[in-house]
Amino acid sequence: MSKVIKKFLEWLINSSKDPSKLALTLRGGISFLVLLGVNAAFLQGLDSNIVNIVVSLGYIASAGFSIVGFVRKIVITFQQG
């Protein structure tokens, strides 16, 4: 693996605030994927508006976390030079 790709993956995976933690961008993305699986599993067995509302709110929250994490990561990267 080239050094550029390795450095990019480290930048993407590691938190910009605390490099020993997982990035907020990925945490939001992972929760989105989990909700996507939960949504498919629950909606096949249930026809409930409440499930739809809860899953939709989860989608919005996880997307918000991902966006905030990505913007914060870019800002901190450019501030560090």
C-alpha positions as CSV (number, residue, x, y, z in Angstrom):
1,M,0.0,0.0,0.0
2,S,1.4,3.4,-0.9
3,K,2.2,5.9,1.8
4,V,-0.3,8.4,0.4
5,I,-3.2,5.9,0.7
6,K,-2.1,4.7,4.1
7,K,-1.9,8.3,5.3
8,F,-5.3,9.1,3.8
9,L,-6.9,6.0,5.5
10,E,-5.3,7.0,8.9
11,W,-6.7,10.5,8.4
12,L,-10.1,9.2,7.6
13,I,-10.3,6.5,10.4
14,N,-8.6,8.3,13.3
15,S,-10.4,11.1,15.3
16,S,-9.1,14.6,14.6
17,K,-9.5,15.4,18.3
18,D,-8.1,12.2,19.8
19,P,-6.2,10.0,17.3
20,S,-6.6,7.0,19.5
21,K,-10.4,7.0,18.9
22,L,-12.5,6.3,15.9
23,A,-13.5,9.3,13.8
24,L,-16.9,10.8,14.2
25,T,-17.4,10.6,10.5
26,L,-17.1,6.8,10.6
27,R,-19.1,6.4,13.8
28,G,-22.0,8.3,12.1
29,G,-21.6,6.2,8.9
30,I,-21.5,2.9,10.9
31,S,-24.7,3.8,12.8
32,F,-26.4,4.7,9.5
33,L,-25.5,1.3,8.1
34,V,-26.8,-0.4,11.2
35,L,-30.0,1.5,11.0
36,L,-30.3,0.5,7.4
37,G,-30.2,-3.1,8.4
38,V,-32.5,-2.6,11.3
39,N,-34.9,-0.8,9.1
40,A,-35.0,-3.6,6.5
41,A,-35.4,-6.3,9.2
42,F,-38.1,-4.5,11.2
43,L,-40.2,-3.2,8.3
44,Q,-40.5,-6.7,6.9
45,G,-42.2,-7.9,10.1
46,L,-43.9,-4.8,11.2
47,D,-46.0,-2.1,9.5
48,S,-45.6,0.6,12.0
49,N,-45.3,4.3,11.6
50,I,-43.4,4.5,14.9
51,V,-40.7,2.3,13.5
52,N,-40.5,4.5,10.5
53,I,-40.2,7.6,12.6
54,V,-37.5,6.2,14.9
55,V,-35.4,4.9,12.0
56,S,-35.8,8.2,10.1
57,L,-34.7,10.2,13.1
58,G,-31.7,7.8,13.5
59,Y,-30.9,8.4,9.8
60,I,-31.0,12.2,10.3
61,A,-28.8,12.0,13.5
62,S,-26.2,9.7,12.0
63,A,-26.0,11.8,8.9
64,G,-25.6,14.9,11.1
65,F,-22.8,13.2,13.0
66,S,-21.0,12.2,9.8
67,I,-21.3,15.7,8.3
68,V,-20.1,17.4,11.5
69,G,-17.3,15.0,11.9
70,F,-16.1,15.4,8.3
71,V,-16.3,19.2,8.4
72,R,-14.5,19.3,11.8
73,K,-11.8,16.9,10.4
74,I,-11.2,19.2,7.4
75,V,-11.1,22.4,9.5
76,I,-8.6,20.9,12.0
77,T,-6.5,19.5,9.1
78,F,-6.2,22.9,7.5
79,Q,-5.5,24.6,10.8
80,Q,-2.6,22.3,11.5
81,G,-1.2,23.1,8.1
